[in-house]
Amino acid sequence: MVKFRSNRKEVIRRMREANKRMLTAVGMAGSSHVKQKIQEKDLIDTGALLNSIDHQVDENSVYVGSKLISEDYPIYLEKETATIKGKSYLRPGIMDNLSNLRSVAERNYKL
């Protein structure tokens, strides 16, 4: 007689843990790259924007951006208005570092 034992639950648990670990590492690296762009573009007046950059992880995604919810300043800088010339920091901070972020993801996804 052959006995079968399923490890499905354990495999799923480990995959979820690995995914969360990978997304957290990518979020931390992405936040760091965005902060570096802010410094390169000399966008530091009070430090509020720089200090507001963070990441948030959910089950399958990571979000990098500013936590300044009471101000439109981060959006104006990123996109441009009639009075503020765009000094995009978020998109180039991520897009210019995709190969690094991919490497971070690969190094941190371990079962």
N, CA, C and O of each residue as an XYZ file, in Angstrom:
444
protein
N       0.838     -1.177      0.000
C       0.000      0.000      0.000
C       0.887      1.247      0.000
O       1.889      1.313      0.713
N       0.511      2.202     -0.790
C       1.252      3.454     -0.898
C       0.514      4.515     -0.110
O      -0.697      4.687     -0.254
N       1.256      5.222      0.724
C       0.654      6.311      1.496
C       1.097      7.634      0.893
O       2.241      7.797      0.470
N       0.185      8.547      0.867
C       0.432      9.872      0.313
C       0.244     10.905      1.402
O      -0.762     10.910      2.111
N       1.220     11.775      1.523
C       1.128     12.856      2.505
C       1.312     14.171      1.770
O       2.345     14.392      1.138
N       0.339     15.025      1.847
C       0.382     16.309      1.151
C       1.108     17.353      2.002
O       0.837     17.504      3.193
N       2.022     18.058      1.371
C       2.715     19.180      2.011
C       2.219     20.511      1.450
O       2.871     21.547      1.583
N       1.072     20.453      0.834
C       0.512     21.623      0.161
C       0.419     22.848      1.073
O       0.837     23.939      0.687
N      -0.118     22.677      2.257
C      -0.288     23.816      3.176
C       1.057     24.429      3.551
O       1.188     25.651      3.610
N       2.036     23.600      3.801
C       3.370     24.085      4.160
C       4.029     24.808      2.991
O       4.674     25.840      3.176
N       3.868     24.269      1.799
C       4.436     24.904      0.605
C       3.793     26.266      0.374
O       4.490     27.242      0.095
N       2.491     26.339      0.487
C       1.786     27.616      0.309
C       2.223     28.619      1.368
O       2.446     29.790      1.060
N       2.347     28.169      2.612
C       2.788     29.063      3.691
C       4.181     29.617      3.395
O       4.424     30.815      3.542
N       5.083     28.747      2.982
C       6.449     29.187      2.687
C       6.502     30.123      1.484
O       7.286     31.072      1.465
N       5.679     29.856      0.494
C       5.646     30.736     -0.684
C       5.139     32.127     -0.300
O       5.657     33.136     -0.779
N       4.138     32.175      0.552
C       3.612     33.480      0.999
C       4.659     34.239      1.813
O       4.819     35.448      1.652
N       5.367     33.529      2.683
C       6.424     34.167      3.473
C       7.539     34.682      2.569
O       8.033     35.793      2.763
N       7.935     33.883      1.588
C       8.993     34.291      0.654
C       8.551     35.494     -0.164
O       9.341     36.405     -0.413
N       7.298     35.500     -0.579
C       6.769     36.615     -1.354
C       6.762     37.899     -0.532
O       7.149     38.958     -1.025
N       6.325     37.806      0.713
C       6.293     38.983      1.583
C       7.706     39.495      1.857
O       7.941     40.704      1.854
N       8.643     38.583      2.093
C      10.040     38.959      2.331
C      10.618     39.660      1.097
O      11.321     40.663      1.221
N      10.322     39.131     -0.085
C      10.808     39.713     -1.330
C      10.201     41.092     -1.570
O      10.916     42.033     -1.911
N       8.892     41.216     -1.394
C       8.231     42.507     -1.612
C       8.728     43.565     -0.625
O       8.906     44.724     -1.000
N       8.948     43.183      0.611
C       9.469     44.113      1.613
C      10.859     44.598      1.220
O      11.157     45.788      1.324
N      11.708     43.679      0.769
C      13.065     44.057      0.352
C      13.030     44.981     -0.859
O      13.793     45.945     -0.920
N      12.159     44.701     -1.821
C      12.025     45.552     -3.003
C      11.497     46.931     -2.597
O      11.955     47.947     -3.120
N      10.551     46.972     -1.681
C      10.017     48.252     -1.203
C      11.068     49.091     -0.503
O      11.142     50.303     -0.705
N      11.880     48.445      0.321
C      12.949     49.169      1.009
C      13.964     49.711      0.004
O      14.396     50.859      0.111
N      14.344     48.887     -0.967
C      15.303     49.324     -1.981
C      14.696     50.428     -2.848
O      15.367     51.411     -3.161
N      13.443     50.266     -3.231
C      12.767     51.289     -4.038
C      12.679     52.617     -3.310
O      12.916     53.668     -3.906
N      12.342     52.582     -2.034
C      12.284     53.809     -1.230
C      13.649     54.484     -1.181
O      13.750     55.708     -1.268
N      14.678     53.689     -1.044
C      16.041     54.220     -1.004
C      16.408     54.892     -2.326
O      17.013     55.965     -2.327
N      16.049     54.273     -3.448
C      16.339     54.862     -4.760
C      15.579     56.173     -4.961
O      16.125     57.128     -5.513
N      14.335     56.221     -4.519
C      13.534     57.443     -4.650
C      14.139     58.558     -3.792
O      14.228     59.703     -4.235
N      14.553     58.227     -2.569
C      15.182     59.221     -1.697
C      16.469     59.754     -2.331
O      16.780     60.941     -2.222
N      17.202     58.874     -2.984
C      18.433     59.298     -3.658
C      18.111     60.278     -4.786
O      18.839     61.253     -4.971
N      17.039     60.043     -5.544
C      16.630     60.965     -6.612
C      16.244     62.321     -6.037
O      16.561     63.357     -6.621
N      15.562     62.319     -4.898
C      15.172     63.578     -4.254
C      16.422     64.382     -3.914
O      16.467     65.595     -4.117
N      17.432     63.695     -3.396
C      18.680     64.384     -3.047
C      19.421     64.846     -4.290
O      19.959     65.953     -4.304
N      19.464     64.026     -5.334
C      20.141     64.398     -6.576
C      19.504     65.621     -7.220
O      20.205     66.473     -7.765
N      18.194     65.711     -7.162
C      17.471     66.821     -7.782
C      17.365     68.024     -6.854
O      16.714     69.014     -7.187
N      18.001     67.938     -5.698
C      18.030     69.025     -4.723
C      16.618     69.509     -4.379
O      16.328     70.704     -4.435
N      15.757     68.571     -4.026
C      14.372     68.875     -3.680
C      14.161     68.966     -2.176
O      13.027     68.891     -1.702
N      15.237     69.127     -1.428
C      15.126     69.150      0.026
C      15.054     70.589      0.516
O      16.048     71.316      0.508
N      13.857     70.987      0.943
C      13.694     72.299      1.571
C      13.671     72.107      3.083
O      14.537     72.597      3.808
N      12.659     71.382      3.532
C      12.521     71.142      4.968
C      12.850     69.703      5.336
O      12.988     69.382      6.517
N      12.974     68.845      4.350
C      13.202     67.424      4.609
C      11.916     66.643      4.732
O      11.937     65.423      4.892
N      10.779     67.347      4.659
C       9.491     66.667      4.825
C       9.257     65.634      3.730
O       8.815     64.520      4.009
N       9.552     66.001      2.487
C       9.348     65.063      1.386
C      10.269     63.854      1.536
O       9.828     62.711      1.422
N      11.529     64.113      1.788
C      12.503     63.028      1.933
C      12.092     62.072      3.047
O      12.147     60.853      2.885
N      11.684     62.631      4.167
C      11.304     61.809      5.324
C       9.964     61.105      5.150
O       9.645     60.177      5.893
N       9.177     61.546      4.166
C       7.854     60.941      3.973
C       7.882     59.747      3.022
O       6.876     59.047      2.899
N       8.982     59.497      2.357
C       9.063     58.397      1.401
C       9.125     57.065      2.152
O       9.969     56.858      3.023
N       8.218     56.185      1.790
C       8.140     54.889      2.455
C       7.521     53.885      1.490
O       7.168     54.224      0.361
N       7.400     52.667      1.944
C       6.780     51.623      1.134
C       5.718     50.911      1.955
O       5.731     50.927      3.186
N       4.804     50.290      1.236
C       3.750     49.514      1.872
C       3.574     48.229      1.070
O       3.553     48.249     -0.160
N       3.450     47.133      1.770
C       3.328     45.820      1.131
C       1.949     45.252      1.405
O       1.469     45.281      2.538
N       1.308     44.731      0.354
C       0.112     43.924      0.584
C       0.420     42.521      0.073
O       1.588     42.190     -0.131
N      -0.564     41.717     -0.130
C      -0.317     40.302     -0.433
C       0.514     40.080     -1.700
O       1.368     39.195     -1.730
N       0.269     40.879     -2.745
C       0.952     40.643     -4.016
C       1.623     41.875     -4.610
O       2.095     41.820     -5.746
N       1.679     42.968     -3.886
C       2.207     44.206     -4.443
C       2.994     44.980     -3.400
O       2.848     44.782     -2.194
N       3.836     45.872     -3.916
C       4.526     46.814     -3.042
C       4.315     48.208     -3.634
O       4.381     48.394     -4.849
N       4.063     49.164     -2.777
C       3.824     50.541     -3.185
C       4.890     51.422     -2.556
O       5.168     51.315     -1.362
N       5.482     52.289     -3.357
C       6.487     53.232     -2.871
C       5.959     54.623     -3.155
O       5.484     54.899     -4.257
N       6.040     55.501     -2.164
C       5.567     56.858     -2.368
C       5.680     57.680     -1.103
O       6.303     57.275     -0.122
N       5.061     58.842     -1.154
C       5.091     59.771     -0.037
C       3.922     59.522      0.899
O       2.815     59.220      0.454
N       4.169     59.648      2.194
C       3.117     59.521      3.208
C       2.495     60.869      3.537
O       1.650     60.953      4.428
N       2.897     61.930      2.833
C       2.330     63.255      3.091
C       0.914     63.309      2.526
O       0.726     63.562      1.336
N      -0.071     63.073      3.371
C      -1.450     63.031      2.892
C      -2.149     64.387      2.998
O      -3.183     64.598      2.364
N      -1.608     65.286      3.776
C      -2.257     66.582      3.945
C      -1.712     67.621      2.963
O      -2.155     68.770      2.967
N      -0.760     67.226      2.130
C      -0.159     68.174      1.193
C      -0.167     67.601     -0.217
O      -0.058     66.391     -0.415
N      -0.298     68.493     -1.189
C      -0.246     68.088     -2.588
C       1.152     68.243     -3.168
O       1.388     67.886     -4.322
N       2.081     68.775     -2.377
C       3.441     69.059     -2.814
C       4.119     67.881     -3.519
O       4.697     68.080     -4.587
N       4.074     66.669     -2.970
C       4.729     65.547     -3.662
C       4.166     65.297     -5.058
O       4.909     64.969     -5.983
N       2.859     65.453     -5.207
C       2.218     65.246     -6.510
C       2.624     66.350     -7.472
O       2.929     66.080     -8.634
N       2.632     67.594     -6.997
C       3.015     68.713     -7.851
C       4.449     68.567     -8.362
O       4.727     68.837     -9.530
N       5.340     68.145     -7.497
C       6.724     67.949     -7.927
C       6.833     66.838     -8.960
O       7.558     66.965     -9.947
N       6.128     65.779     -8.734
C       6.207     64.627     -9.640
C       5.590     64.933    -10.999
O       6.135     64.542    -12.032
N       4.470     65.620    -11.004
C       3.705     65.792    -12.242
C       3.860     67.156    -12.921
O       3.858     67.211    -14.151
N       3.988     68.220    -12.200
C       4.124     69.585    -12.710
C       2.782     70.324    -12.681
O       1.731     69.752    -12.971
N       2.848     71.597    -12.328
C       1.686     72.479    -12.366
C       2.091     73.740    -13.119
O       3.205     73.837    -13.634
N       1.175     74.702    -13.176
C       1.476     75.957    -13.866
C       2.590     76.722    -13.160
O       3.379     77.410    -13.808
N       2.657     76.607    -11.835
C       3.654     77.363    -11.069
C       4.875     76.539    -10.661
O       5.931     77.098    -10.366
N       4.734     75.224    -10.645
C       5.856     74.367    -10.236
C       6.268     73.502    -11.423
O       5.490     72.680    -11.907
N       7.490     73.698    -11.880
C       8.011     72.853    -12.950
C       8.231     71.448    -12.400
O       8.740     71.284    -11.291
N       7.856     70.453    -13.161
C       7.996     69.071    -12.719
C       9.443     68.683    -12.480
O      10.314     68.908    -13.321
N       9.673     68.113    -11.347
C      10.995     67.595    -10.996
C      10.793     66.156    -10.555
O      11.045     65.790     -9.407
N      10.336     65.366    -11.488
C       9.968     63.991    -11.199
C      11.070     63.274    -10.424
O      12.239     63.303    -10.810
N      10.692     62.650     -9.360
C      11.634     61.928     -8.499
C      11.191     60.483     -8.288
O      12.024     59.591     -8.128
N       9.886     60.258     -8.288
C       9.359     58.937     -7.983
C       9.547     57.969     -9.153
O      10.134     56.898     -8.995
N       9.053     58.348    -10.301
C       9.162     57.470    -11.472
C      10.614     57.173    -11.836
O      10.958     56.005    -12.014
N      11.493     58.194    -11.957
C      12.880     57.861    -12.283
C      13.584     57.091    -11.170
O      14.468     56.279    -11.441
N      13.200     57.338     -9.932
C      13.798     56.612     -8.819
C      13.570     55.119     -8.932
O      14.433     54.320     -8.566
N      12.406     54.743     -9.440
C      12.079     53.331     -9.624
C      12.551     52.837    -10.994
O      13.269     51.841    -11.081
N      12.152     53.523    -12.051
C      12.410     53.040    -13.407
C      13.899     52.999    -13.762
O      14.326     52.124    -14.515
N      14.683     53.922    -13.236
C      16.121     53.924    -13.524
C      16.867     52.822    -12.776
O      18.052     52.595    -13.021
N      16.183     52.144    -11.874
C      16.829     51.131    -11.041
C      16.148     49.770    -11.133
O      16.234     48.972    -10.200
N      15.482     49.502    -12.234
C      14.751     48.245    -12.367
C      15.657     47.017    -12.274
O      15.277     46.017    -11.665
N      16.830     47.081    -12.861
C      17.704     45.901    -12.807
C      18.144     45.627    -11.369
O      18.235     44.472    -10.955
N      18.418     46.690    -10.611
C      18.778     46.509     -9.212
C      17.608     45.945     -8.419
O      17.791     45.043     -7.601
N      16.412     46.464     -8.651
C      15.230     45.981     -7.942
C      14.946     44.519     -8.294
O      14.526     43.743     -7.436
N      15.175     44.150     -9.546
C      15.007     42.752     -9.952
C      15.997     41.860     -9.206
O      15.639     40.772     -8.755
N      17.238     42.319     -9.077
C      18.249     41.553     -8.339
C      17.870     41.406     -6.870
O      18.038     40.337     -6.284
N      17.361     42.479     -6.281
C      16.913     42.436     -4.884
C      15.794     41.408     -4.741
O      15.781     40.627     -3.789
N      14.864     41.409     -5.682
C      13.751     40.452     -5.637
C      14.263     39.022     -5.727
O      13.834     38.155     -4.966
N      15.173     38.777     -6.651
C      15.695     37.415     -6.833
C      16.469     36.929     -5.604
O      16.363     35.766     -5.215
N      17.242     37.827     -5.001
C      18.032     37.441     -3.810
C      17.158     37.159     -2.607
O      17.529     36.360     -1.748
N      16.003     37.799     -2.529
C      15.180     37.707     -1.323
C      13.996     36.758     -1.430
O      13.267     36.577     -0.455
N      13.791     36.153     -2.583
C      12.703     35.172     -2.698
C      13.296     33.794     -2.474
O      13.763     33.139     -3.405
N      13.266     33.369     -1.223
C      13.804     32.067     -0.845
C      12.754     31.302     -0.063
O      12.144     31.823      0.871
N      12.555     30.060     -0.462
C      11.562     29.231      0.244
C      12.122     28.628      1.484
O      11.419     27.906      2.191
